[in-house]
Amino acid sequence: MAIKHLVLWKFKEDASEEAIAAACDAALALKAVIPGVVSIDVKKACEYGRGKGFTHKLVVKFDEMERLEAYGGHTSHKLLVSEHL
């Protein structure tokens, strides 16, 4: 059974396009280093008033719940959050 993890976030208004791209690239790179990640998708969030101010969404698909539980504590995930979000 596949497990999906959905994250919505908002970049600061003064975030450069380069910084946003770097954060998205870093998120996508997690697939190669975190065991059990089946897929990662990063996109702009809904822009027509329903997005509640969130600018981007991340969907990570895992092969089992234990992999999702380990994901949050993984060093690469923590680095993504501290450096880019």
Residue pairs with C-beta under 8 A, 6 or more apart in sequence:
1 64
2 38
2 61
2 62
2 63
3 61
3 62
3 63
3 64
3 65
3 67
3 68
4 59
4 60
4 61
4 62
5 58
5 59
5 60
5 61
5 62
5 68
5 71
6 57
6 58
6 59
7 57
7 58
7 59
7 60
8 45
8 51
8 52
8 54
8 56
8 57
8 58
9 54
9 55
9 56
9 57
9 58
9 85
10 53
10 54
10 55
10 56
11 19
11 20
11 23
11 55
11 56
19 84
20 55
20 56
22 84
23 80
23 84
23 85
24 42
24 56
26 79
26 80
26 83
26 84
27 40
27 42
27 58
27 80
27 84
28 40
28 42
29 76
30 37
30 40
30 60
30 74
30 76
30 77
30 80
31 37
31 39
31 40
33 74
33 76
34 67
34 70
34 71
34 74
34 76
34 77
35 67
35 70
36 62
36 63
36 64
36 66
36 67
36 68
36 70
36 71
37 60
37 61
37 62
37 67
37 71
38 61
38 62
38 63
39 59
39 60
39 61
40 58
40 59
40 60
40 61
41 58
41 59
42 56
42 57
42 58
43 56
43 57
44 55
44 56
44 57
45 51
45 54
45 55
45 56
45 57
46 54
60 68
60 71
62 68
62 71
71 77
